[in-house]
Amino acid sequence: MEKSSIRHDWTVQEAREIYNLPLPELIYRAQTVHRHFHPPNAVQLCTLLSVKTGACPEDCSYCPQSARYETGVEAERLMSVEEVLEGARRAKEAGASRFCMGAAWRSPKEGSNQWKRVLEMVRGVRSLGMEACATLGMLSDEQARELKEAGLTAYNHNIDTSKEFYGEIITTRDFEDRLETIRAVADAGIHVCSGGIIGMGEKLNDRVAMLVTLARLEPHPESVPINALVAVAGTPLEDRPKVTAVEMARMCATARILMPASMVRLSAGRSEMSEEAQLLCITAGANSIFYGDKLLTTGNPDVEADMAMMRAAGLEALVPADPEAGREVATSTSLPAMPPAVEAS
């Protein structure tokens, strides 16, 4: 299988048939595809920092950062450049190769001091030899170009769910608004990071339609986060039942088959998954995780637990190809040393 054979014409029916395969067959097919495009036993470690938290004017039903819901999340100002870079240094020391910065905005204000500060953050992260990713809301073409000039590696803008179900979750922006920002990012030459959330009350067709929308993009997103809803008290979705490990594994495997060269990132909801469930998803084709204590405003497995899980499974840290940084092919490296107290246990 060569990259020239990557398809962009998947149908929802085809994706549904893949998703519904017997689990051993589905994982076998996903692993077969995975090994053609990626190191088989390596996982990219990414760290996500909320650089501006809370008071978002959007009404995303899943989000504790919306100003419309009482969730206990306190609004915070945009962090300083040095605070962010200190976080990036710690993430790099812990083995992360990508540092993602998230701000709770509908869209950043062009030309503002805050916007200039974000651009400086991007330049600083890149100067550390790390990939820089940001998720800042909707972007104009000019903002996307400025981020590219600052060195941004990737921009995260999830489509969340299918076009048909989108209006049940968010009313303050349209599904097409999401795609317009993705287009601006891609046109600027920045890698697109886009995925979705399951467990919000959507049907199976919505789940696979979300993946098909992404798989029809040319090129495919460089990375595809698969999120399980974290049902936060105070949000409209606080009573939704938890997603099962098998559902997450099926989503990871289907994403891997539809978008074989993309990084499939096991994202929100990992804190509620057992170690065995996480490894099932990695076996199903996920090859990237968010790494650290917090995922924006919700919990995430801590660094030491992640390192112990990866060591037990014989996994290494993946450093993806990045021609701008002189890496033409993906490589893997040994995990950083554990603190002595952890090794002793």
KAJOFEN-V351879 format. One record per pair of residues at least 24 apart in sequence whose C-alpha atoms are under 7 Angstrom apart, sorted by the first residue. I is the first residue (numbers start at 1). J is the second residue. Records with the same first field share a line. If there is no record, write none. Layout:
I=J / J
This chain:
1=36
8=215 / 216 / 217 / 218
9=216
10=212 / 215 / 216
11=212
12=208 / 209 / 212
15=208
16=208
18=254
19=250 / 254
26=253
27=253 / 284
30=253 / 256 / 257 / 284 / 285
31=284 / 285
33=257 / 260
34=256 / 260 / 285
37=260 / 261
41=315 / 316
42=287 / 315 / 316 / 317 / 318 / 332
43=287 / 288 / 315 / 316 / 317 / 318
44=287 / 288 / 289 / 317 / 318 / 319
45=95 / 96 / 97 / 98 / 288 / 289 / 290 / 291 / 317
46=96 / 97 / 98 / 99 / 289 / 290 / 291
47=91 / 96 / 98 / 99 / 100 / 290 / 291 / 292
48=99 / 100 / 101 / 290 / 295 / 296
49=100 / 101 / 102 / 296
50=101 / 102 / 103 / 296
51=78 / 79 / 101 / 102 / 103
52=76 / 77 / 78 / 79 / 102 / 103 / 104
53=103 / 104
54=104
56=104 / 105 / 106
57=106
58=106 / 172
59=170 / 171 / 172
60=169 / 170
61=169 / 170 / 235 / 236 / 237
62=231 / 235 / 236 / 237
63=235
64=232 / 235
65=104
69=234 / 235
70=234
71=233 / 234 / 235
81=117 / 120 / 121
84=121
85=124 / 125
88=125
94=336
95=335 / 336
97=130 / 131 / 319
98=130 / 131 / 132
99=130 / 131 / 132 / 133
100=132 / 133 / 134
101=133 / 134 / 135
102=134 / 135 / 136
103=135 / 136
104=136
105=136 / 137
106=137 / 138
107=136 / 137 / 138 / 139
108=136
110=143
119=147 / 150
122=150 / 151 / 152
123=150 / 151
126=151
138=181
139=181
140=184
141=184
144=184 / 185 / 188
145=188
148=188 / 189 / 190
152=190
153=190 / 191
154=190 / 191 / 192 / 193
155=185 / 190 / 191 / 192 / 193
156=192 / 193 / 194
157=182 / 193 / 194
158=194 / 195 / 196
159=194 / 195 / 196
160=195 / 196 / 197
161=196 / 197 / 206 / 207 / 210
162=206 / 207 / 209 / 210
165=202 / 206
191=221 / 222
192=221 / 222 / 223
193=221 / 222 / 223 / 224
194=221 / 223 / 224 / 225
195=224 / 225 / 226
196=225 / 226 / 227
197=226 / 227 / 228 / 229
198=227 / 228 / 229
199=228 / 229 / 240 / 242 / 243
200=229 / 237 / 240
211=255
215=258 / 259
220=259 / 262
221=262
222=262 / 263
223=262 / 263 / 264 / 265
224=262 / 263 / 264 / 265
225=264 / 265 / 266 / 267
226=252 / 265 / 266 / 267
227=266 / 267 / 268 / 269
228=268 / 269
229=268 / 269
230=268 / 269
245=277
248=281
249=280 / 281 / 284
252=281 / 284 / 285 / 286
253=284 / 285
256=285
263=287 / 288
264=288
265=289
268=295
270=300 / 301
271=299 / 300 / 301
275=309
